[in-house]
Amino acid sequence: MSNDSSKYWKTPDIHLAAFLYARGAVVVGIDAVDRKPIYSFVDSTDRQAWYSDYHTGSPFIDVRIYVYAWRDLQQKSRRAILESHEAR
């Protein structure tokens, strides 16, 4: 995970990305780097708090919402990987 600027935040971790997405973090893009997705979010104080929740063992969220978010990101990841591969 890294900060490219104070405006955006990125992670390659789909489980963390799905958790943040399910909590309401705004996904601004998915880039494929070496056929691996990198999820970009708008950085915010909410995103930072949710990140802390995820890593401190208190990520309580409706499982159905999490699964929907994971599936949605997985589908978008596949699309981003295919598009990056076709662009070569």
C-alpha positions in Angstrom: 0.0 0.0 0.0 1.2 3.5 -0.7 0.3 7.1 -0.9 1.0 8.7 -4.3 -0.3 12.0 -3.0 -2.4 13.3 -0.2 -5.5 13.0 -2.5 -5.3 9.2 -3.4 -4.4 6.0 -1.6 -3.5 2.7 -3.2 -3.4 -1.0 -2.2 -2.9 -4.3 -4.0 -4.8 -6.1 -1.2 -8.3 -7.1 -2.6 -9.6 -8.0 0.8 -8.7 -4.7 2.3 -10.0 -2.9 -0.8 -13.3 -4.8 -0.6 -13.6 -3.9 3.1 -13.0 -0.2 2.4 -15.3 -0.2 -0.7 -18.0 -1.9 1.4 -17.6 0.8 4.1 -18.1 3.5 1.5 -14.6 4.5 0.4 -14.6 5.8 -3.2 -12.7 3.7 -5.7 -11.3 6.0 -8.4 -9.5 3.3 -10.4 -8.0 -0.1 -10.8 -4.7 -0.3 -12.5 -3.0 -3.6 -13.6 0.7 -3.8 -12.9 2.3 -7.0 -14.1 -1.2 -8.5 -14.4 -1.9 -7.7 -10.7 -4.6 -5.2 -9.7 -3.8 -2.0 -7.7 -6.9 -0.4 -6.2 -6.9 3.4 -6.0 -9.2 5.2 -3.5 -9.9 8.8 -2.7 -8.0 9.4 0.6 -10.1 10.7 3.5 -10.2 10.6 7.3 -12.9 7.9 7.0 -10.7 5.8 4.8 -7.9 6.1 7.3 -10.2 5.2 10.2 -11.6 2.2 8.3 -8.0 1.1 7.5 -7.2 1.1 11.2 -10.4 -0.8 12.0 -9.4 -3.5 9.4 -5.9 -3.9 10.9 -6.9 -3.8 14.6 -9.3 -6.6 14.4 -12.5 -4.6 14.6 -13.8 -4.7 11.0 -17.4 -5.3 11.8 -19.5 -5.2 8.6 -22.4 -7.0 7.1 -20.9 -10.1 5.3 -23.3 -9.8 2.4 -22.1 -6.2 1.7 -18.5 -7.3 1.9 -19.1 -10.3 -0.5 -20.8 -8.0 -3.0 -18.0 -5.5 -2.8 -15.4 -8.2 -3.2 -17.2 -9.7 -6.2 -17.6 -6.3 -7.8 -13.9 -5.4 -7.4 -12.9 -8.9 -8.6 -14.9 -8.4 -11.8 -13.5 -4.9 -12.3 -10.0 -6.2 -11.7 -10.3 -8.8 -14.4 -11.5 -6.2 -16.8 -8.6 -3.9 -15.9 -6.1 -6.8 -16.4 -7.6 -7.7 -19.8 -7.6 -4.1 -20.9 -3.9 -3.6 -19.9 -3.0 -6.9 -21.7 -4.8 -5.8 -24.9 -3.1 -2.4 -24.8 0.3 -4.0 -25.2 
